[in-house]
Amino acid sequence: MVIEEELDRARVIGDDGTWLTAIEFRLVDVQSSLRGERRAIGRRAWRLSTGEPLTASMRAIWSRKSLP
């Protein structure tokens, strides 16, 4: 079973000047075996809270403000 783990959140400014929330996540494949549960760590990525992915060029220019 593949799940998404949230790693970080950041406030970012969109193209139109509005504040948005960017979420960093990673994919984790959880597998059961005779010796217990195993977790295979997958890729990490960022996306907006709306579900829109952030590309590398977008991440390079966004302003970051930590969330409370």
CYANA upper distance limits for C-alpha pairs under 8 A (distance plus 0.5 A):
  1 MET  CA     29 ASP  CA      6.19
  1 MET  CA     30 VAL  CA      5.82
  1 MET  CA     31 GLN  CA      7.14
  2 VAL  CA     27 LEU  CA      7.16
  2 VAL  CA     28 VAL  CA      6.05
  2 VAL  CA     29 ASP  CA      4.82
  2 VAL  CA     30 VAL  CA      6.65
  3 ILE  CA     27 LEU  CA      6.30
  3 ILE  CA     28 VAL  CA      5.81
  3 ILE  CA     29 ASP  CA      6.93
  3 ILE  CA     30 VAL  CA      8.07
  4 GLU  CA     25 PHE  CA      6.82
  4 GLU  CA     26 ARG  CA      6.11
  4 GLU  CA     27 LEU  CA      5.17
  4 GLU  CA     28 VAL  CA      6.65
  5 GLU  CA     25 PHE  CA      5.93
  5 GLU  CA     26 ARG  CA      5.92
  5 GLU  CA     27 LEU  CA      6.92
  5 GLU  CA     28 VAL  CA      7.62
  6 GLU  CA     23 ILE  CA      7.55
  6 GLU  CA     24 GLU  CA      6.58
  6 GLU  CA     25 PHE  CA      4.90
  6 GLU  CA     26 ARG  CA      7.23
  7 LEU  CA     23 ILE  CA      8.03
  7 LEU  CA     24 GLU  CA      5.89
  7 LEU  CA     25 PHE  CA      5.71
  7 LEU  CA     26 ARG  CA      7.72
  8 ASP  CA     23 ILE  CA      6.33
  8 ASP  CA     24 GLU  CA      5.51
  8 ASP  CA     25 PHE  CA      7.62
  9 ARG  CA     21 THR  CA      7.25
  9 ARG  CA     22 ALA  CA      6.13
  9 ARG  CA     23 ILE  CA      5.04
  9 ARG  CA     24 GLU  CA      6.72
  9 ARG  CA     66 SER  CA      7.95
  9 ARG  CA     67 LEU  CA      7.35
 10 ALA  CA     21 THR  CA      6.26
 10 ALA  CA     22 ALA  CA      5.69
 10 ALA  CA     23 ILE  CA      7.05
 10 ALA  CA     64 ARG  CA      6.56
 10 ALA  CA     65 LYS  CA      6.49
 10 ALA  CA     66 SER  CA      5.86
 10 ALA  CA     67 LEU  CA      6.51
 11 ARG  CA     19 TRP  CA      7.00
 11 ARG  CA     20 LEU  CA      6.20
 11 ARG  CA     21 THR  CA      5.22
 11 ARG  CA     22 ALA  CA      6.68
 11 ARG  CA     63 SER  CA      8.22
 11 ARG  CA     64 ARG  CA      6.28
 11 ARG  CA     65 LYS  CA      5.65
 11 ARG  CA     66 SER  CA      6.82
 11 ARG  CA     67 LEU  CA      7.02
 12 VAL  CA     19 TRP  CA      6.11
 12 VAL  CA     20 LEU  CA      5.68
 12 VAL  CA     21 THR  CA      6.51
 12 VAL  CA     22 ALA  CA      7.03
 12 VAL  CA     62 TRP  CA      6.35
 12 VAL  CA     63 SER  CA      5.89
 12 VAL  CA     64 ARG  CA      5.96
 12 VAL  CA     65 LYS  CA      7.36
 13 ILE  CA     17 GLY  CA      6.08
 13 ILE  CA     18 THR  CA      6.05
 13 ILE  CA     19 TRP  CA      5.11
 13 ILE  CA     20 LEU  CA      6.47
 13 ILE  CA     62 TRP  CA      6.85
 13 ILE  CA     63 SER  CA      6.67
 14 GLY  CA     18 THR  CA      5.78
 14 GLY  CA     19 TRP  CA      6.64
 14 GLY  CA     20 LEU  CA      6.91
 14 GLY  CA     62 TRP  CA      8.34
 20 LEU  CA     48 LEU  CA      7.55
 20 LEU  CA     49 SER  CA      8.02
 21 THR  CA     48 LEU  CA      6.22
 21 THR  CA     49 SER  CA      6.07
 22 ALA  CA     46 TRP  CA      7.02
 22 ALA  CA     47 ARG  CA      6.05
 22 ALA  CA     48 LEU  CA      4.85
 22 ALA  CA     49 SER  CA      6.50
 23 ILE  CA     46 TRP  CA      5.94
 23 ILE  CA     47 ARG  CA      5.91
 23 ILE  CA     48 LEU  CA      6.45
 23 ILE  CA     49 SER  CA      7.00
 24 GLU  CA     44 ARG  CA      7.56
 24 GLU  CA     45 ALA  CA      6.17
 24 GLU  CA     46 TRP  CA      4.81
 24 GLU  CA     47 ARG  CA      7.13
 25 PHE  CA     44 ARG  CA      6.12
 25 PHE  CA     45 ALA  CA      6.12
 25 PHE  CA     46 TRP  CA      6.77
 26 ARG  CA     41 ILE  CA      7.98
 26 ARG  CA     42 GLY  CA      6.72
 26 ARG  CA     43 ARG  CA      5.98
 26 ARG  CA     44 ARG  CA      4.67
 26 ARG  CA     45 ALA  CA      6.83
 27 LEU  CA     41 ILE  CA      6.86
 27 LEU  CA     42 GLY  CA      5.28
 27 LEU  CA     43 ARG  CA      6.26
 27 LEU  CA     44 ARG  CA      7.23
 28 VAL  CA     39 ARG  CA      6.83
 28 VAL  CA     40 ALA  CA      6.14
 28 VAL  CA     41 ILE  CA      5.22
 28 VAL  CA     42 GLY  CA      5.96
 29 ASP  CA     39 ARG  CA      6.12
 29 ASP  CA     40 ALA  CA      5.50
 29 ASP  CA     41 ILE  CA      7.02
 29 ASP  CA     42 GLY  CA      7.74
 30 VAL  CA     37 GLU  CA      7.30
 30 VAL  CA     38 ARG  CA      6.21
 30 VAL  CA     39 ARG  CA      5.11
 30 VAL  CA     40 ALA  CA      6.97
 31 GLN  CA     37 GLU  CA      6.22
 31 GLN  CA     38 ARG  CA      5.65
 31 GLN  CA     39 ARG  CA      6.88
 31 GLN  CA     40 ALA  CA      8.49
 32 SER  CA     36 GLY  CA      6.33
 32 SER  CA     37 GLU  CA      4.99
 32 SER  CA     38 ARG  CA      6.65
 33 SER  CA     37 GLU  CA      6.54
 33 SER  CA     38 ARG  CA      7.71
 45 ALA  CA     54 LEU  CA      8.36
 46 TRP  CA     53 PRO  CA      6.77
 46 TRP  CA     54 LEU  CA      6.03
 46 TRP  CA     55 THR  CA      8.36
 47 ARG  CA     51 GLY  CA      6.47
 47 ARG  CA     52 GLU  CA      6.03
 47 ARG  CA     53 PRO  CA      4.57
 47 ARG  CA     54 LEU  CA      5.46
 48 LEU  CA     52 GLU  CA      5.74
 48 LEU  CA     53 PRO  CA      6.70
 48 LEU  CA     54 LEU  CA      7.36
 54 LEU  CA     58 MET  CA      6.40
 54 LEU  CA     59 ARG  CA      6.96
 55 THR  CA     59 ARG  CA      6.81
 56 ALA  CA     60 ALA  CA      6.79
 57 SER  CA     61 ILE  CA      7.35
 58 MET  CA     62 TRP  CA      6.79
